[in-house]
């Protein structure tokens, strides 16, 4: 369902709109759960690009997305990559 919503929002608003960011956040939160983390890092990467473009690199929304990405990477035993964020 989120994939369909994302496609509709991207077509309506463009890939870097805040509505798209909200849907990406929700999708990432679902994938952040154990057993589904494989796609979460890629989704949070897309979300990071949207929030960076919309809010600026030093905004708290960008920091929150980096935290989410880092959490997923730590759970995947990729601590060095998480530290690099």
Secondary structure, 3 states (H helix, E strand, C coil): CHHHHHHHHHHHHCCCCHHHHHHHHHHHHHHCCCCCHHHHHHHHHHHHHHHHHHHCCCCHHHHHHHHHHHHHHHHCCCHHHHHHC
